[in-house]
Amino acid sequence: MSNVSWPWAGVWWSLVVVIGFVNLAVGVYLFYKSSKLDEPENTVYLKRMRIAGIVFLSVAMYRAVFVSRYLTQLAWFDTIFNSSLLIRTVAMFAEIAFAYLISRALIQVNKELLNEPFKNRFKEFLRSTAPHVFFYLLVIAQPFAYIGTINKIRVSFAVEETLWGLAFIIVTPLIIMQLKKAFSFKTEEYRLIKVFALLVAAFCIGYGSYSVFYHLPIEYWPSAIEQLQMDVRVPEFRYGFEAIKDALLVVNKNHIYEDWGGIGFVIWHTGYFTLCGWMTLVFMSGPRKLNKRG
């Protein structure tokens, strides 16, 4: 490992933590505000969206403070709270909450805009099934992240990331359909749906392209295959109780830029804990057709 310190580590860390705190504070405000809304037909929808949002924002705040890397067990602080296995566990709740927010919003927007079945089978699959497939793909991805964290098998992380990419690719045609339909209406009732559709369409296209053209073929799968082909694997595979204990208790405090992955890690970590937080705040608003008092 390099021994060159990360000169602006503290500034970067502080900025991400402050953004995470502000996001959480706004999320708490939205949660409180939801109890004041007079929309009986959407009460359950809004409450569940805001609970899921608080879960994601709380975990994002935690992970912004306790920066970590699963495979190498790098940690920002020398404490059990920076444990890679502990953070993987709280991340599971956040990622499932994020999957719920998007899938549930897609279903709600379908009810508002695309409530009639399509004769075209592909379009009907997108309308009726794609949001559910999206959610379950991200749930299925969670055990692979655990295997990678505990057993140090890069292929597991590659499979996890493939499932994430596939999930967003599957719902991309649906969100484009929703976007087109939403902008065919000119009234203010559809403003939340338009913001949601624009944001998710941009994210789906951006993340899907990133996954297909860079993240999977250049970052994840080549290194995963390379590890399998090594005579002495780096890192070595680990199994059993000792592997679990190691993933839970061993933290390698480190602020060295190259060891964390350089600019690629900075972009990923910063984006995940800022952009995804801002998206979550939009989702917590409950994308839907507003009534006259909305």
N, C-alpha and C positions, 0 to 999 in steps of 0.2 A: 504493500500500500504506500501511496505517497505520504509524505510528512509535511506537505505545504498546506497551511491553514487556509480557510475560506474567508477572505478579508472582509466581505460584506455580508457574511452569514447572519449576524445579529440584526442588521437593517432589514434584510429580506424576511427573516423569521418574524420580526416585530410587525412588519407590514401585513403579512398573511394572517397573523393572530388578530390584529386590529380589525381587519376585514371580516374575519370569522366571527368576532365578537359583535360587530355591528349587524351582520346578517342574522345572528341568533336573536339579538335584541329586537330587530324588525319582525322576525318570525314570532316572537312572544307577543308583540303588539298585535299582529294579525290574528293570532290565536285568541287573544282577549276580545278583539273586535268581532270575531265570528259569533260570539255569544250574543251580540247585539243585533244581528241581522234578522229581519223578519221575512224569511223565505222558507215556510214550512216544507215545501216540496224538495228543498235542497239541504235541509238541516243535517241529515246524516252524511251526505256527500261532503259538505263543507267541513264538518267536524273531523271526519276521517282524513281528509286531505291535509288539514292543519296539524293533526296529531302526527301523521307521517312526516310532514315538513319539519316539525320540531325535533323528531327523532334524527332526521338527516342533519339538520343544522347543529344539533348538540354534539353529534359524533364528529362532524366536520370541525367544530371548534376544538374538540379534544385532540383530534389528529393534527390540527394546525399547530397546537402547542407541542405535542409529543410526536415530532417528525420521525418516521421510521422507514426501513426497507426490509421486506419480509425475508428475502433469500439470504442476505448477508447479515441480517439482524442488526443493522446499523441503527443507532438511536441518538436522538438529540440530547437526551439527558440520561445519566446513569441511575435509573430508577426502574422498579418493576412496572410503573405506570407507562413506561416506554417499551414494554415487552412486545415483541412482534406477534406472539400468539394472542395476547390480550387485545392488541389493536386490531388484529384480524377478526376477532370475535365481535368487537363493537362495529367494525366496518361491515360485517355481514348484515347487522340490523339496519345500518344506514343504506346499504345498497339495495336491500329488499324494499325499504321505504321509498327510495328513489324510483325503483321499478314500479312500485304501486302508484306513486304520484303520476307518472307518465301514462301507465296503462289505464288507470281509472279516469284520468282526464280525457284520454282518447275515446273511451267508452261514452263519457258524458257528451263530448262534442259530437260523436256519432248520433246520439239520441236527439241532439239539437239540429243537426244538419243532414244526416244520412240515415234517417229513421226507417226508410222503406227498403226492403230486400232488393238486391240487384239480380237481374237474370244472368248476367255475366258471372261465371263461377269464381273467377279470380277476384273481381271486385267484391263479391259477396264474402269471400274468404277474408279479404282485407277488412271489410266492415265488421263482420261478426266474430272473427277468430284471431286476427293478427294481434290485437292488444293483449289477448290472453297468452298467445305464444310468446310474445315479447316478455311478459312478466315471468313465465315459467322458465324461459331460457336463462334469465338472470338469477333465478332461484337455483337452477341446476348448476350454474357456474360456481356457486359458493363452496361446495365440497372440494372442487379442484383447487381453489385458492388455499384451503386448509391443507390439502396434501402437499402443495408446493411449499407452504410455510413450515410444516413439520418435517416432511421427508426430503425437502430440498431438490425435488424433481422438477426441472424447468418445463418439461412437457406439460405438467399439470397447469402451470401458469399460462402456457401457450393455448391450451384448451379453454381455460377460463376466458382469456382475452378474445379467442375466436367466437365463443358464445356471446360475448358482449357485442362484438362487431356484427354478428349475424342478427342479433335481436334488433339493433337499430336499422339495419338494412331492410329487414322484413317490414317494419312499420313506415319506412320512408314513402312508399307509394300512397299509403293511407293518409299520412299527414299532408301530402301534396294535394290529394283529393279534397281534404278538409279545408286546406288553405284556399284553393280555387273556389270552393263553395262559399266560404265565409266572406270572401271579398266580392262576391256577387251581390251581397247585401250592403246597402249604404247607410243603414240606421245605426245609432249608437248602441243599440242592444247587443250587438255582436262584437264590441270592441275587445272584451277579454278573450274571446275565442280567436280573434285576429292576432292579438299579441302572442297568445299561446302557439297558434299554428305557425306564425313566422319564426318564432324562437326555436321551436322543436324541428321545423323543416331545416333551418340553417344548421342546427346541431346534428341532425341525422345525416345530412349531406356531408358536412365537415368531418364528423367522426367516422362515418362509413368510409369515406375516401381515405382518411388517415389510416384506418384499420387495413383496408384492402391493399393500399399501395406502399405503406411504410411500416406501420406498427407490427403487423403479423409477418409479412415476408422478409423484412429486414431486421427488425428488433427481436422478435420472440422465437419464431420457428427455427431459424438458423442456429441460434445459441442453444435451443433445446435439443436439436438433433446433434449438435457438436458435443454436448455433455454426454449423450448416450453413446457416442462413438469413442469417448476417451478411455484409455486403459486405466487411468486413475482419474476418477471423475472429480471435477471441481465445480461447486462444492460436492463432497461425497454424499451419497444417499444415506439417510438415517431412518431407523425404524424402531418401533416399540416404545415403551414408556420413557426411555432415556431421550428419545427424539422429542417427545412431547414436553418433557421437563426442560430440555435445552431451549426449545422454542419459547417456553414461558419465562424462564429465569435468566437466560443469557442475553445481556444487552451490550452492544459494542459502541460506546459513546464515541462520536466522531463528527467533526465539522469540516472535513477535508473535501473540497469541491469535486475532485476527480473520483474519489471513492463513492460519492453519492450518485455519480453518473453525469456530472457536468450540466450543460444547458438543457439537455433532454429532460433530466429530472426536475430542474427548476421550472421549466414550462409546464410539465405534467402536474407537479404538486401545486403550483400557483393557480393553474387553470381549474384543477379539481376543487380546490377549496375557496375559489372566488366565483368563477363562472357557474359552476354547478350550484353553489349557494344562491346566486342571483336567480337562476332558473327555478330553484325550489321556491323562492319567494313568489314568483309568478304562478307556479302551480298551486301554492297555498291560497291564492286569491280565488281559486275555484273557477277555472275556465268554464263558462256557461253563458247562455243567453240571459241578459239582465232584464229584470222587470222594470217598470217605470220608475221605481224608487231606487234601482241599482245604480 
